[in-house]
């Protein structure tokens, strides 16, 4: 299971986006959008295998691109700002920290002895 975080991302005064992201992606969002524009509002578990760190590093670089310098030229890639230019090992540690065991019990929230459901 992968821990995901629900966040509100304030794009501007009139637009806020709510979505969930894997735990290791949150620091990148805060660099891209600004610490004050990303508000964590909850968590959920997603039943999937963790990604391979090198592939995930490449995906994040492709998704978030680069910052812009004051003169308009391209700056440092956002992922490198958070995890370093050769940050696959740091990203792997962040991915590993987001992996958790599935909770015990019925994941649907419906108890097997609950007679008021469907009957």
Residue, then its C-alpha position, 0 to 999 in steps of 0.5 A: x500500500x502506498x500512502x497518498x496525501x490529499x492536497x489543495x493547490x491554490x493556483x490563483x485567487x479563484x482556482x484551487x485544485x484538490x487531488x491526492x499524490x504519493x507522499x514523495x511527490x508533496x515536497x515537489x509540489x511545494x517547490x513548484x507552487x510555493x509552500x503556502x499554496x499547497x495545503x495537506x488535508x488528509x491521507x488515503x492508502x492506495x493499493x499498488x506496488x511502489x514504482x521503480x525509483x529510476x523510472x519514478x525519477x524520470x516521470x517526475x522530471x517529465x511532469x514537473x519540468x524546470x523552474x524559470x530564472x529571472x531572465x526567463x531562461x530555464x533553471x534547475x529541474x524541480x525534482x533536482x531541487x528536492x532530491x538532487x541531480x542524482x537523487x534516485x537514492x534519495x527518492x528511493x528512500x522517500x518511496x520506501x517511507x511511503x510504503x505501508x502494510x495494508x490495515x487489518x480487517x475489511x477494507x470496504x468498510x462493510x462488516x461481514x456481520x452487518x445485517x443492515x447492509x443489503x438485507 
